[in-house]
């Protein structure tokens, strides 16, 4: 039973992360003015969760 619950939660987290990735990708690409800016936007869309957590912990001084 526990294994099924874990799989369900993993699937939900993957869907949320996937939608957030697509949203971030669209946002960063729309605001890019050059090809290099668009490429950097793709990289930012991939790593934005790590940056968000880092900034949150920095804000909370943990």
C-alpha positions, 0 to 999 in steps of 0.5 A, spaced: 500 500 500 505 504 501 509 503 495 502 505 491 501 511 495 509 513 493 508 512 486 502 516 486 505 522 489 511 522 485 507 522 479 503 528 481 510 532 483 512 530 476 506 533 473 507 539 477 514 540 475 513 539 468 507 544 467 512 549 471 518 547 467 513 549 460 511 555 463 518 558 465 520 556 458 515 560 455 516 566 459 524 566 458 523 565 451 518 570 450 523 575 454 529 573 450 531 578 445 537 574 442 538 567 440 543 566 446 538 569 450 533 564 448 538 559 450 540 561 456 532 561 458 532 554 456 537 553 461 534 557 466 527 553 465 531 547 467 534 549 474 529 554 476 527 550 482 534 549 485 535 557 484 528 558 488 530 554 494 537 557 494 534 564 494 528 562 499 533 559 504 538 565 503 532 569 505 530 565 511 537 565 513 538 557 514 
